[in-house]
Amino acid sequence: MKYTIKQVADMSGISTRTLRYYDQIDLLKPAEHSDAGYRLYEDKELNRLQQILLYRSLGMKLEQIQSVLDNPAFHTLTALEEHQQKLEDEKEKINRLLATVKKTIQHTKGEITMTAEEKFEGFKKERLEENERLYGEEIREKYGEETIEKSNKKFMNLSETDFQEMQRIEDELFRKLEQLAETKDLDTPEAKEVYELHKEWLLYSWPNYSVEAHKGLVQMYMADERFAKYYNNRAKKEVVSLLHDAVVKYAAD
């Protein structure tokens, strides 16, 4: 069965202008053109459009989507199963935050008493799960299952005050990194403060501290672009190498 561009737009909820743009950039070509020159789509193109929209909903850029879909190793069923898992993860995250909001509303109305820990439990779990999703395999391989589980347990047991202080320290760390990025001078108070703040921040979750482990962690930051991207994007400057160098310099003191 063949579908006109208007029919596809109506079915998918995107505009004909967008479909024409997808054709222009070779992201979604029509199956053929009618004698009058109109774009016509078949089931194959509709399936590809579904994949495009699913990836878009996950925040991927169009050039990334095109690279994935045009990869010879791309497999539709595998991709759908990955989509399902990501959506299930997002659903769990939303449900957890909803539960926190509902409890907070009941607490505000005086219907229940909500402990300080309960107020932040959802946010802490979200952060742990995000770290596990992004870096879990690497950090478990480097530090071992037992160490990571102890770290996660310590983090989840943080009091409201400690959790907020950990956030404050991280904000201050980035402020000092931004200052250090202006001079790139490691023989400054800012450079030493970067090391001290990063160490202090780690101690809120690390069961034990060691200079060797600290240096190993910042080396991982340098080696893995995902860690570097987090620091550099948040600071809006290249700072991960400065963090690495500050830790290596001052952790030995």
C-alpha positions in Angstrom: 0.0 0.0 0.0 1.2 3.5 -0.8 0.7 6.6 1.3 0.9 10.2 0.3 3.0 12.7 2.2 -0.1 14.2 3.8 -1.3 10.7 4.9 2.0 10.0 6.5 2.0 13.4 8.2 -1.5 12.8 9.6 -0.6 9.4 10.8 2.7 10.3 12.4 1.8 13.8 13.8 4.7 15.5 12.1 4.4 18.1 9.4 4.8 17.6 5.6 7.5 20.2 5.8 9.5 18.0 8.2 9.0 15.0 5.9 10.3 17.0 3.0 13.3 18.0 5.1 14.0 14.4 6.0 13.9 13.6 2.2 16.3 16.5 1.5 18.9 15.3 4.0 18.4 11.6 3.0 17.1 10.6 6.4 13.8 9.4 5.0 13.4 9.0 1.3 10.0 8.2 -0.2 9.6 4.8 -1.9 8.8 6.6 -5.2 7.2 9.6 -6.8 3.9 9.6 -8.6 3.6 10.6 -12.2 2.6 14.1 -10.9 5.8 14.2 -8.8 4.2 13.6 -5.4 6.1 11.6 -2.8 4.7 8.2 -2.0 5.7 6.0 1.0 5.3 2.3 1.7 5.5 0.2 4.9 9.3 0.1 4.8 9.4 3.9 5.0 6.8 4.0 7.7 8.9 1.6 9.8 11.9 3.8 9.4 9.9 6.9 10.3 8.8 5.2 13.5 12.4 4.5 14.4 13.4 8.1 13.7 10.6 9.4 16.0 11.5 6.9 18.7 15.2 8.0 18.6 14.1 11.7 18.5 12.0 11.1 21.7 15.2 9.9 23.4 17.0 13.2 22.5 19.2 12.0 19.7 20.2 14.4 16.9 19.1 13.8 13.4 22.7 13.1 12.2 23.1 10.5 15.0 19.8 8.8 14.0 20.8 8.6 10.4 24.2 7.1 11.3 22.4 4.4 13.4 19.7 3.6 10.9 22.2 3.4 8.0 24.6 1.2 9.8 24.6 -2.3 8.1 24.5 -3.9 11.5 21.3 -2.1 12.5 18.6 -4.6 13.4 15.0 -3.4 13.9 13.9 -5.9 16.6 17.0 -5.2 18.6 16.5 -1.5 18.3 12.9 -1.8 19.4 13.9 -3.9 22.4 16.4 -1.2 23.3 13.8 1.5 23.0 11.5 -0.5 25.2 14.1 -0.8 27.9 14.9 2.9 27.8 11.3 3.8 28.1 10.8 1.4 31.0 13.8 3.0 32.7 12.2 6.5 32.1 8.9 5.3 33.3 10.4 4.0 36.6 12.2 7.3 37.0 9.0 9.3 36.5 7.0 7.0 38.9 9.6 7.4 41.6 9.6 11.2 41.3 5.8 11.2 41.2 5.8 9.1 44.4 8.1 11.7 46.1 5.9 14.6 44.9 2.7 12.9 46.1 4.2 12.2 49.5 5.4 15.8 49.7 1.8 17.1 48.9 0.4 14.8 51.7 3.1 16.0 54.1 2.3 19.7 53.2 -1.4 19.1 53.9 -0.5 17.5 57.2 -1.9 14.1 56.1 1.4 12.2 56.7 4.8 12.9 58.2 7.6 12.7 55.7 11.1 12.3 57.0 14.0 14.4 55.6 15.5 11.2 54.1 12.3 10.4 52.2 12.2 13.9 50.7 15.5 13.2 48.9 15.3 9.4 48.4 13.9 9.7 44.9 16.5 12.1 43.8 19.4 10.0 45.2 18.1 6.9 43.5 17.8 8.8 40.2 21.4 9.9 40.5 22.6 6.4 41.3 20.7 4.8 38.5 22.0 7.4 36.0 25.6 6.8 37.1 25.0 3.0 36.9 23.6 3.4 33.4 26.4 5.6 32.1 29.5 4.3 34.0 28.5 1.2 36.0 30.4 -1.4 33.9 33.6 0.7 33.9 33.7 1.6 37.6 32.8 -1.9 38.7 35.6 -3.4 36.6 38.0 -0.8 38.1 37.0 -0.8 41.7 35.2 -4.1 42.2 31.6 -5.0 43.0 31.9 -4.8 46.8 33.5 -1.3 46.8 30.8 0.1 44.5 28.0 -1.5 46.5 29.4 0.1 49.7 29.7 3.4 48.0 26.1 3.3 46.8 24.9 2.3 50.3 26.8 5.2 51.8 25.3 7.6 49.3 21.8 6.4 49.8 22.2 6.8 53.6 23.2 10.5 53.3 21.1 12.8 55.5 19.3 15.7 54.0 22.0 18.0 55.2 24.8 15.9 53.8 23.0 15.5 50.5 22.6 19.3 50.1 26.2 19.9 51.2 27.4 17.4 48.6 25.5 19.3 46.0 27.0 22.6 47.2 30.5 21.3 47.1 30.0 20.1 43.6 28.8 23.5 42.5 31.8 25.1 44.2 34.1 22.6 42.5 32.8 23.7 39.1 33.2 27.4 40.0 36.8 26.8 40.9 37.4 24.8 37.7 36.0 27.7 35.7 38.4 30.1 37.5 41.3 27.7 36.9 40.4 27.4 33.2 41.1 31.2 32.9 44.7 30.9 34.0 45.5 27.1 33.6 48.1 27.7 36.3 48.4 24.8 38.7 50.5 26.8 41.1 47.5 28.7 42.4 45.1 28.5 45.4 42.3 27.6 42.9 44.1 24.6 41.6 44.7 23.2 45.1 41.1 24.0 46.0 39.9 22.0 43.0 41.7 18.9 44.4 40.4 19.5 47.9 36.8 20.0 46.8 36.9 17.0 44.5 38.3 14.9 47.4 35.6 16.3 49.8 32.9 15.5 47.3 34.1 11.9 46.8 34.1 11.3 50.6 30.4 11.6 50.7 30.1 8.3 48.8 33.5 6.6 48.9 33.7 4.1 51.8 37.5 4.7 52.0 39.8 7.3 50.5 43.2 6.6 48.9 45.4 8.8 46.8 45.9 6.0 44.4 42.2 5.5 43.8 41.7 9.3 43.4 44.4 9.5 40.8 42.9 6.5 39.1 39.5 8.0 38.9 40.6 11.3 37.3 42.7 9.2 34.8 39.4 7.4 33.9 37.9 10.9 33.4 40.5 11.6 30.8 40.3 8.2 29.1 36.5 8.0 28.8 34.9 10.7 26.8 31.6 10.4 28.7 33.2 11.6 31.9 35.1 14.3 30.1 31.9 15.4 28.4 30.0 15.7 31.7 32.7 18.0 33.2 33.4 20.0 30.1 29.7 20.5 29.2 28.8 21.6 32.7 31.6 24.1 32.9 31.2 25.1 29.2 35.0 24.9 29.0 37.6 22.2 28.7 38.2 21.5 32.4 38.6 17.7 32.8 42.3 17.8 32.1 42.7 20.6 34.7 40.9 18.5 37.2 43.1 15.6 36.4 46.3 17.6 36.7 45.2 19.3 39.9 44.5 16.0 41.6 47.8 14.4 40.4 49.8 17.4 41.6 48.2 17.9 45.0 47.1 14.4 46.0 50.7 13.5 46.3 51.3 16.3 49.0 
